[in-house]
Amino acid sequence: MIEVAANLAIGMLALAMLLAAFRLWRGPDVLDRVLALDTLYIDALALLVVLGVRMNDAVYFEAALLIGLLGFVGTVALARYLLRGDIID
């Protein structure tokens, strides 16, 4: 039963990643592209968590933590750059 739910979740997350990638590629302005990039890394994080549950392997959880950390820092840096034109004060 968990395999069916995991496979369904993987399919839905893959579709969400495709839609976010489309918005990243096609976004009308920079803010839509930033939100699409943020959504893309969150979807990748969720995909790794689901794969970790399905495969019963802790390496996927560690990779998800790393993606979460780098994605947050990247989003903050990109937002500061768009607001101020500079990342470091």
Secondary structure, DSSP 8 states (H G I E B T S, - for coil): -HHHHHHHHHHHHHHHHHHHHHHHHH-SSHHHHHHHHHHHHHHHHHHHHHHHHHHT-THHHHHHHHHHHHHHHHHHHHHHHHHHS-S--
